[in-house]
């Protein structure tokens, strides 16, 4: 049953041009475009463009897929009455949820491989097996974190248009304040302030350091880990509250 539902969900994703463009086309194109402008620069930690931005754009794809194809889909299903019809259908809500999670993991893993291959072919990116395994493990963990946060945020939306506007605006904010467009320390002070409260910025910094074998338990990384953990805890509370609220209606 899950395999059938997963096949259907993947097919529906491929037919949604909006999802495909924002999650699987915009990030790789931006990665290549920025590489043509800043490919010769050296970044924090003495990293090349590919070493610094390959993990960043993998994370950007992950964010886009989870928020658009998972979180936004939940709003669509809830507002359009699909959730109510599920209660009467042979496919359980649990099956739909598991299928949605697996769909997100499969698509984000494709993005992981796709951007990595671009890095190898366009920028001579190389891998060390230990770093590759550790970064993929963190990648899966970040998937789980984003799934929780996405579920919590979108659980409060009551209209599709509101969720859509939020998704588009959030994608742009994340793109510029998450360290995906250019190094945050080279951007205006107000952008740096927004970045400090943006969980994606902290996830990005951790992912870059693990990807390049530079992760250390120091003040900056501990702050990022603590902040991400706090966001997950708050998201779980918010998700529980939203679920109880809908059940009481």
N, C-alpha and C positions, 0 to 999 in steps of 0.2 A: 504493500500500500504506500509506504513512504517513497519507494523508488518511483512509482507511477506519479505521485504528487510532485516529486522533485523534478522529474522529466518535464512535467507540465509547467512548473514554475520557471525552469530555465528557458523553456520555449517562449513563455510570456515575457520574460526579461529581454530576450533577443529581439522581440517585436516592439519593445518600447524604445523608440528612437531617442526620447528625452533621457532615459536612463543610460543608454549606450553612449551617447555623446558626452554627457557630463562625467561618466565614471571610467569609460574605457578609451575615449578618444582625446578629450581635452587634456588630461594629465600627461600622457606620453608625448603629445604634440608640444605642450608647454615645456616638457623636459628637453626635447630636441631643440626647440627655439631658444631657450635659455642657454643651452650648451653652445649654440652658435655665437652667443654674445659673451658668455662668461666662462667658456670651457677652459681657457688658459689661466684662470685665476687659481690662487691657492687659498684655502679656507681654514677655519679654526681647526687646530690639531694637525696642521700641515697636511690637510687632505686635498685631493684633487676634486674637480667638479663632480666627476662620476662617483667618487667615494662618499662625497657629502650629500649629493642630491639623488642618487639612485634609491637609497632607502626612503628619502623624503617623499619621492613621487610614488613609491609603492604604498606608503602610508596614506597619501592623498587619495589614491584609487580605493584603498580600503575604506577610508572615511566616506567617500562618495557612494560606494556600493552599499555600505551598511545603512547610511542615512536615507538614501533614495530608494533602494530596492528592498530594504527591510523595514525601516521605520516608517517611511512615507506609505509603503504598501499597507501597513497596519491601519493607518488612518483611512485609506481608501476602502479597505475591507469593512472597517467599522461604520463609516459614514454611509456607504452604499448598501449596507444591510447584509453583506456577505457573512459576517460573523454570526448573525442570527440564523441564516440559512444553513450554516455549518452545523448548528445544533440539531438540525433535522436531517442532515445528510449522513451517509455511511462513513464519510471521512471525518475523523475526530479533530477537535481543535489542537490537540497535542501533535497530531500528524502534520497539520498545517504549520505549526510553530517549528517543529524539527526540520521540516522541509525548507522553511524560510531560512533557518540558521545554516543548514547545509548548502543551500543555494548561495548564500553570502560567502561562505568559506571557499566554495569552488571558484566563484568568480574572482574573489580577491586573490586566491592562489594563482589563478591565470594571470592577473595583473602583476603579481610578484615575479612570475617567470618572464612575462612579456617585457617589463621594464628592465629586468636584469639582462635579458638578451640584447636589448637596445644598448645598454651600457657596455656590454662585451663587444658588440659589433661597431658601435660608433665611437666609443671612448677607451677601448682596450681595457675595460674593467677586468680585474682578476679576483679570484676568490681563494680564501683559505678554508679548508674543510671545517675546522673548529668554529671559526667565525660564522660560516654559512649555516651550520647546524644551530648555533646559539641564536643567530638573528632570526631564523625561521621559527624557532621556539617562541621567541619574544613576539614575532609577528602574529602567531596564533593566539597568544595571550592578549595582545592588543585588539585582535578581532573580538575576543570575548568581552573586553572592556567596552569597546564601541557598541557592541550589540546591546549591552545592559543600558548604557547611557542613551542610546537611540530609542530603545523601548520606553524608557522613562520619559523622555522629552515628548515623543509623539503620542504618548498615552493621554496627554492633556488637550490635544487638538480636536475640535468638534466639526471643522469644515476642511474640505480638501484644498480650497483656495488658500486658506490661512497656512496650512502645512506646506503648500507648494511655495508660497512667497518666502516663508521662513527657510525652507531648504535652499532656495537659490541665494538668498542673502547670506545665509550661514556659510555656504560654500565659498562665496567671495571673501567673507571675513576670515575664514580659516586659511584660504589661499595666501592672504597677505600678512596674517598675524601668526601663522603657524611655522614660519621659517621656510615656506615652500617657494616664495617668489624671489627673495633675496635674504641674505643674513639679517637677522633682526637688529643686531647692533649697528647696522648701517642705515636704519630707518628712523623716522622721526620719533620723538619721545613718546607721543601719545600711542603710536603703534606698539612700541616696546611695553607700554603699560597694559595694553589690551592683550599682548602676547603672554604676559605674566599670568593672566587669569584664563588663558586659553589652554584647555587640557591637551589639545593636539600639539601645541608647541612643546610641552613637556614630553609627550610621547615621542615626538620627532627627535628631540635631543637624545633621549635614551636609545632610540632605534639606531641613530647614526653612530653613537658610541659603541654599541654592541656589534653593529655591522662591521665596524673597522677594528674591533678588538681593543678599544680604548676605554671600555667601561670600568669605572672604579667607584667604590662606595665612598664618595666624598660629599661635601656639603650640597653642591648643586644637584647631584643625582639623587641624594636622599630627599631633598625638597621636592623634586619631580615625582619620585615614587610615592611620597606621602600625599602629595596633592592629587595624584591620579587615584590613589586609594580612597581619599576623602570623596572625590567625585563619584566613585563607584558606590560607596556607602550611601551617599545622598540620593543617587539614582535608584538604588534598591528600595529606600524608604519611599521615594516619590512613586515608584512603580507599584508598590504595595498599596499606597494610599489611593492611587488612581483606580486600581483593580477593585478595591473595596467600595469606592464611590460608585463605580459603574454597576457593581453587583447589587447595591442598595436601591438603585433606580428602578 
